[in-house]
Amino acid sequence: MKKLVCKYCGNAEFYVLNLEETMCKCGFKLTKLSDYKPEELEEENELLVDIEQSEQINEQSNHQLEAELISKISLLKREIDKSLDEGNKEKFIQLTSELNEQEKILNVWIENPESFCSEEYQENQK
């Protein structure tokens, strides 16, 4: 049988106020069964914390990767404008093809960021 703890603070110490009401040490009155939750094992809690931390790291790296792609595209567009002003046709062609590649990568990213592999992006950067 699992021990019940307060849903709000996780404390397992309660004071009985009357037949249908207890008070947690945090001061919250527990009147319904939904105010309690079963005590979880510490290993499960640690695993959940590890999963949440790795998801946050992935989300941060995903945002960073997206920002890098957008800034690279912006810089390429500036360079293309510069090459047009200078009349450098070879540089224009090279930068345009690179811009097309980066836009394709960004489109794949936008369509399905979960399947996008950052290693694949890093290989394309070399």
N, C-alpha and C positions, 0 to 999 in steps of 0.2 A: 504494500500500500504506500502510495506516494504522500509525502507531506505537503500540505497546502501552505502557500505563502501569499502575501499581499501582492496584488496585481500592480500596484502603483510604486511600491518601494522594494519589494522582494523580501521583506522581513517576515519571519515566521513566528514572531511573538505577538500575541493578541491578548486583549483584556475583554472579558465577557461583560457586556453592559446589561443585557437581558437575554431572554430565550432566543430571539431572532436577530440580535445585533451584537457585533463585537467591534472593538476599536483596535486598530493597528498602533504600533509604537510611533508611527509617523503622524498619527492623529486623524487618519481617515477612518470613517465609520463604514464597516463592511456589513451590508445587509442582505446582499444577494450572492448566490454562488458565483456569478460572473465577476464579482469583486476579488475573487481568489484565483490563483493559478497553481498548477502542480509545481512542486519544486523540481527544477531541472538539475541534472548532474553537471558538475563543474566542467567535465570534459566536453559536454555538449555546448555549454556556454562559450568555452574557449574556442571550439571549432567554429561556432557562429561568428564570434568576434574576428577570427582569422579570415573567414570567408568575406565578411563585410569589409575588412581592411583591404583585402586583395581586390574586391570589386571597386572600392574607392580609388585605388592605385590605377586600375585599368581604366576607369572613367577619366581620371586626370590625364593619363597618357593618351587616351583617345582624343580628348579636347586639345592637348598639346599637338598631336599629330595633325588634326584638322586645321589648327591655327597655322602650323608650318606650311601645309599645302596651300592655304589661302594666301599667305604672305608671299610664298614663292611665285604663285600665279600673278599676283599684283606686281611684283618686281619684274617678272618677265614681260608683262604688258608695258611697263615703263621703258624697259630696254628696247622693246619692239618699236615704240614711238620714237625713241632716240635714234634708232637705226634708220627709220623712215625719214627723219629730219636730216640725217647725215647722207642719205642716199646710198647706204651700204646694203646692197641687195643680198649678198651672201650671209651676212649676219642676220638680216631679217628672216631669211628662209630657215636658218639654224634655230633661231629663237622661237619662230612660229611652230616648228615641229616639236620643240621642247615644251612649249606652252600646251600644245594639243595633248601630249603625253600626260602632263600634270593635270589637265582638265579631265582626262579619262580616269585617272587615278581618283580624283576628287568625286567624280560621278559614281564610281564603284563604291567609294566610301559612303556617299550620301544614300545610295540605294540599300546597302547592307553593311553597316559598320561592324557587325559582329563577325562576319566572315572575312573581313579585311585583315590581312596579315601585315603587321608592322614590319616584319622582317622583309617581306616582299617590297614594301615601300623603301626600306633602307637599301636594298639591292639596286633599286631603280635610281637612287640618289648617287650611286657610285659611278 
